[in-house]
Amino acid sequence: MKILQFVLATCCAMALGACNAAPATPAGLVKALQQALDKGDFDAARQLADLDQSPADLHFFYFEMVRECASESDCTVSEAPATDEVREKIKRQAESLGAAQLPPIDGMILVASKSRDGSSSGTMKMPYGKVGDSYKIVSIRYSAAELAAIRAKTSESLTTEMFAEGIYDPATRERRTDWSTAATRLPPDGGEVGKAFVKQTAAMAAAVDARDPDAAMRSGGQMTMIVFRDKDFDGKPIPRVDRQHKLHVQSLRMLRDVRVEGGYQLGDDAVLLIEARDGIGWIARGPILLSRDGEFWAKAGDNMISYPASP
């Protein structure tokens, strides 16, 4: 999911400061979030968002903002009205997530950031509203009926949808829609691809649990080496604590406890049908597209669904 306006966080085990009282005014929300970002206080930031019904990707976007503002960027928090145009845009984005419920919106929180090396800048926009007696950043939530509809989708139907839409072929730069007939059907455990992917994700989960960014570097392909690198692009060592924070935030959307239920392979690409947990404990299920990256398999896309483990 690429919608930065809808943000929620999950409870972090790596709190860096004391929890702040829930702000009773929008100005209090702005001040509290500014303090959390300045300190890189994940736990305080978690208290400032209405959290319960948000998928893992949105958790990631929120905490990645907290991490970046503490270690890589200078960030300034402000508020702005929620115009009719903004409300309509948020409504469309909610609909794109599958008839998700739109939260009450009283205004927008803006986080303007500028990287300390001068390479980038931007503004993250998040709706806020009254939640109980306090103001918090708000996000979509799914009704019980919507969650039931999501749970009812089968991996087979999700795979059919994925194949019908087509899978990008780098050789032709077009989408192939013949995977169901052109690809080789893999055994129930996914064969060598499935075994390699299970081993790879288990190694990464162990690195996350051990808060070991060096082990994380060894648990994947080229992109993993870049994300958890121990030196920046100028060769300067990156503090281990900063790498641990990055590993924690990235882990929110990682798959673990992966179980393979078959799949397809076409050359150096494979589609596995899996069921797993993500970093916030939701069930993640459906087809995932993998591309060979040396001895590893890197995610190249998916048509998976996710939902809370408990109804």
C-alpha positions as CSV (number, residue, x, y, z in Angstrom):
1,M,0.0,0.0,0.0
2,K,1.3,3.4,-0.9
3,I,-1.1,5.7,0.8
4,L,0.9,7.8,3.2
5,Q,-2.1,9.9,4.4
6,F,-3.5,6.9,6.3
7,V,-1.1,6.0,9.1
8,L,-1.2,3.8,12.1
9,A,1.4,2.4,14.4
10,T,1.8,-0.9,16.2
11,C,3.0,-1.2,19.8
12,C,6.8,-1.0,19.8
13,A,9.0,-3.0,22.2
14,M,11.8,-0.5,21.7
15,A,10.3,2.5,23.4
16,L,12.9,5.3,23.8
17,G,11.0,7.5,26.2
18,A,8.1,7.9,28.5
19,C,4.5,7.9,27.2
20,N,3.0,11.3,26.9
21,A,-0.6,12.1,28.0
22,A,-3.1,12.1,25.2
23,P,-3.4,15.6,23.9
24,A,-6.8,17.4,24.5
25,T,-6.4,19.9,21.7
26,P,-5.0,19.8,18.1
27,A,-2.2,22.1,19.2
28,G,-1.4,19.6,21.9
29,L,-1.2,16.9,19.3
30,V,1.2,18.9,17.2
31,K,3.4,19.6,20.1
32,A,3.4,16.0,21.3
33,L,4.2,14.6,17.9
34,Q,7.0,17.2,17.4
35,Q,8.6,16.0,20.7
36,A,8.2,12.3,19.8
37,L,9.9,12.9,16.4
38,D,12.7,15.0,17.9
39,K,13.5,12.2,20.3
40,G,12.8,9.3,18.0
41,D,10.4,8.1,20.7
42,F,8.5,5.3,19.1
43,D,6.3,4.6,22.2
44,A,5.2,8.2,22.5
45,A,4.4,8.4,18.8
46,R,2.4,5.2,19.1
47,Q,0.2,6.9,21.7
48,L,-0.7,9.7,19.3
49,A,-2.5,7.5,16.7
50,D,-5.7,5.5,16.7
51,L,-4.2,2.2,16.0
52,D,-6.4,-0.8,16.0
53,Q,-7.4,-1.6,12.4
54,S,-4.5,-0.7,10.3
55,P,-2.5,-3.1,8.0
56,A,1.2,-3.5,8.4
57,D,2.3,-1.3,5.6
58,L,0.7,1.7,7.2
59,H,2.4,0.9,10.5
60,F,5.6,0.9,8.6
61,F,5.1,4.3,7.0
62,Y,4.3,5.9,10.3
63,F,7.3,4.5,12.2
64,E,9.6,5.1,9.3
65,M,8.7,8.7,9.6
66,V,9.6,8.7,13.3
67,R,12.9,6.9,12.6
68,E,13.9,9.3,9.8
69,C,13.0,12.4,11.7
70,A,15.2,11.3,14.6
71,S,18.2,10.2,12.6
72,E,18.3,11.5,9.1
73,S,16.0,14.5,8.7
74,D,14.9,17.7,10.3
75,C,11.1,17.6,10.7
76,T,8.6,20.3,11.6
77,V,5.0,19.4,12.6
78,S,2.1,21.7,11.9
79,E,-1.7,21.4,11.4
80,A,-4.0,22.5,8.5
81,P,-7.7,22.4,7.8
82,A,-9.1,19.4,6.0
83,T,-10.5,20.9,2.8
84,D,-13.3,19.3,0.8
85,E,-10.7,18.4,-1.8
86,V,-8.6,16.6,0.9
87,R,-11.6,14.8,2.3
88,E,-12.6,13.6,-1.2
89,K,-9.1,12.4,-1.8
90,I,-9.0,10.5,1.4
91,K,-12.4,9.0,0.7
92,R,-11.1,7.7,-2.7
93,Q,-8.1,6.2,-1.0
94,A,-10.2,4.5,1.6
95,E,-12.4,3.0,-1.2
96,S,-9.3,1.7,-3.0
97,L,-8.4,-0.3,0.1
98,G,-11.6,-2.3,-0.1
99,A,-14.6,-0.3,1.2
100,A,-12.7,0.6,4.4
101,Q,-14.5,2.8,6.8
102,L,-13.6,6.5,6.7
103,P,-12.7,8.0,10.1
104,P,-14.0,11.3,11.4
105,I,-11.6,14.0,10.3
106,D,-11.1,17.3,12.1
107,G,-8.0,18.4,10.3
108,M,-4.6,17.4,8.9
109,I,-1.2,17.0,10.6
110,L,1.6,18.0,8.3
111,V,5.2,16.8,8.9
112,A,7.6,18.7,6.7
113,S,11.0,17.0,6.4
114,K,14.4,17.9,5.0
115,S,17.2,15.4,4.9
116,R,20.3,16.5,6.7
117,D,22.5,15.7,3.7
118,G,20.3,17.9,1.5
119,S,19.3,15.1,-0.8
120,S,15.5,15.2,-0.3
121,S,12.6,16.9,1.3
122,G,8.8,16.4,1.4
123,T,5.7,16.7,3.5
124,M,3.7,13.8,5.0
125,K,0.0,14.5,5.5
126,M,-2.1,12.6,8.1
127,P,-5.7,13.2,9.1
128,Y,-6.5,13.7,12.8
129,G,-9.7,13.6,14.7
130,K,-11.3,13.3,18.2
131,V,-10.9,9.9,19.7
132,G,-12.6,9.7,23.0
133,D,-11.4,12.7,25.0
134,S,-8.2,13.3,23.0
135,Y,-7.0,14.2,19.5
136,K,-5.1,11.5,17.6
137,I,-3.9,10.7,14.1
138,V,-6.7,8.6,12.6
139,S,-6.8,6.0,9.9
140,I,-9.1,3.6,8.1
141,R,-10.8,0.8,9.9
142,Y,-12.6,-2.3,8.6
143,S,-16.1,-3.2,9.7
144,A,-16.7,-6.8,10.8
145,A,-18.5,-7.5,7.5
146,E,-15.5,-6.2,5.5
147,L,-13.1,-8.3,7.5
148,A,-15.3,-11.4,7.0
149,A,-15.3,-10.7,3.2
150,I,-11.5,-10.5,3.2
151,R,-11.1,-13.7,5.2
152,A,-13.4,-15.5,2.8
153,K,-11.1,-15.0,-0.2
154,T,-9.1,-18.1,-1.1
155,S,-5.5,-18.3,-2.2
156,E,-6.6,-19.9,-5.4
157,S,-9.0,-17.0,-6.3
158,L,-6.3,-14.5,-5.4
159,T,-3.8,-16.3,-7.7
160,T,-6.4,-16.4,-10.5
161,E,-6.8,-12.6,-10.1
162,M,-3.0,-12.1,-10.2
163,F,-2.5,-14.2,-13.3
164,A,-5.4,-12.5,-15.1
165,E,-3.9,-9.1,-14.4
166,G,-0.6,-10.3,-15.7
167,I,3.0,-10.5,-14.4
168,Y,5.6,-8.2,-15.7
169,D,8.2,-9.8,-17.9
170,P,11.5,-7.8,-17.9
171,A,12.5,-9.4,-21.2
172,T,9.5,-8.1,-23.1
173,R,8.6,-5.3,-20.8
174,E,5.0,-6.4,-20.9
175,R,2.7,-8.3,-18.7
176,R,2.4,-12.0,-19.3
177,T,-1.1,-13.4,-18.7
178,D,-0.3,-17.0,-19.5
179,W,1.4,-18.0,-16.2
180,S,-1.3,-20.6,-15.4
181,T,-0.3,-22.6,-18.5
182,A,3.3,-21.5,-19.2
183,A,4.7,-21.9,-15.7
184,T,5.7,-25.2,-14.0
185,R,3.4,-26.2,-11.2
186,L,5.4,-26.6,-8.0
187,P,4.7,-29.3,-5.3
188,P,2.7,-28.5,-2.2
189,D,5.8,-27.4,-0.3
190,G,6.9,-25.2,-3.2
191,G,9.9,-27.4,-4.0
192,E,13.3,-25.9,-3.9
193,V,11.9,-22.3,-4.2
194,G,9.5,-22.9,-1.3
195,K,12.2,-24.4,1.0
196,A,14.6,-21.6,0.2
197,F,12.0,-18.9,0.9
198,V,11.0,-20.5,4.2
199,K,14.6,-20.8,5.3
200,Q,15.3,-17.2,4.2
201,T,12.3,-15.7,6.1
202,A,13.1,-17.7,9.2
203,A,16.7,-16.4,9.2
204,M,15.4,-12.8,8.9
205,A,12.9,-13.4,11.7
206,A,15.7,-14.7,13.9
207,A,17.8,-11.6,13.1
208,V,14.8,-9.4,14.0
209,D,14.3,-11.1,17.3
210,A,18.0,-10.9,18.2
211,R,18.0,-7.2,17.1
212,D,21.0,-8.1,14.9
213,P,21.4,-6.0,11.7
214,D,24.5,-7.9,10.7
215,A,22.5,-11.2,10.6
216,A,19.8,-9.4,8.8
217,M,22.3,-8.4,6.1
218,R,23.1,-12.0,5.6
219,S,19.5,-13.1,5.4
220,G,18.6,-11.8,1.9
221,G,19.9,-10.6,-1.4
222,Q,21.3,-7.4,-2.7
223,M,18.5,-5.1,-1.5
224,T,18.7,-6.5,2.0
225,M,22.4,-5.8,2.1
226,I,21.7,-2.2,1.1
227,V,18.8,-1.6,3.6
228,F,20.8,-2.9,6.6
229,R,24.2,-1.9,5.5
230,D,26.8,-1.0,8.2
231,K,28.3,1.9,6.2
232,D,26.7,4.8,4.4
233,F,27.3,5.5,0.7
234,D,30.4,7.6,1.6
235,G,31.9,4.7,3.6
236,K,31.2,6.2,7.0
237,P,30.1,3.6,9.7
238,I,26.4,3.7,10.6
239,P,25.8,3.5,14.4
240,R,24.5,0.1,15.3
241,V,21.6,1.5,17.3
242,D,20.4,3.3,14.1
243,R,20.6,0.1,12.2
244,Q,18.7,-1.7,14.9
245,H,15.9,1.0,14.7
246,K,15.8,0.5,10.9
247,L,15.6,-3.3,11.4
248,H,12.7,-2.9,13.9
249,V,10.7,-0.6,11.6
250,Q,11.3,-2.8,8.5
251,S,10.2,-5.8,10.5
252,L,6.7,-4.4,10.8
253,R,5.9,-5.5,7.3
254,M,8.2,-8.6,7.1
255,L,6.7,-12.1,6.8
256,R,7.5,-14.8,9.3
257,D,6.3,-18.3,10.2
258,V,5.8,-18.8,6.5
259,R,3.9,-21.9,5.3
260,V,3.9,-22.7,1.6
261,E,0.9,-24.2,-0.1
262,G,2.2,-24.8,-3.6
263,G,3.1,-22.4,-6.4
264,Y,4.4,-21.9,-9.9
265,Q,7.8,-21.2,-11.5
266,L,8.7,-19.7,-14.8
267,G,12.4,-19.2,-15.3
268,D,13.9,-17.1,-12.5
269,D,10.5,-16.0,-11.2
270,A,8.2,-17.9,-9.0
271,V,4.7,-17.4,-7.5
272,L,4.3,-19.1,-4.1
273,L,0.9,-19.6,-2.4
274,I,1.7,-18.9,1.3
275,E,0.2,-18.2,4.7
276,A,2.3,-16.3,7.2
277,R,2.2,-13.7,9.9
278,D,3.5,-10.1,9.4
279,G,5.3,-8.0,11.9
280,I,2.1,-6.8,13.6
281,G,0.8,-10.3,14.1
282,W,-1.8,-10.2,11.3
283,I,-2.4,-13.2,9.0
284,A,-0.9,-12.6,5.5
285,R,-2.2,-15.0,2.9
286,G,-2.2,-15.5,-0.9
287,P,0.3,-15.5,-3.8
288,I,3.6,-13.7,-3.6
289,L,5.9,-13.1,-6.6
290,L,9.6,-13.8,-6.1
291,S,12.6,-13.2,-8.4
292,R,15.9,-15.0,-8.0
293,D,18.6,-12.9,-6.4
294,G,21.7,-15.1,-6.3
295,E,21.0,-17.8,-3.7
296,F,18.0,-15.8,-2.4
297,W,14.5,-15.0,-3.6
298,A,13.4,-11.4,-3.5
299,K,9.8,-10.2,-3.4
300,A,8.8,-8.6,-6.7
301,G,5.0,-8.3,-6.0
302,D,2.0,-10.0,-4.5
303,N,-1.8,-10.2,-4.4
304,M,-2.0,-11.1,-0.8
305,I,-4.6,-10.2,1.8
306,S,-4.1,-9.5,5.5
307,Y,-6.3,-9.5,8.5
308,P,-6.1,-9.7,12.3
309,A,-5.3,-13.2,13.6
310,S,-8.3,-13.1,15.9
311,P,-11.9,-12.2,14.7
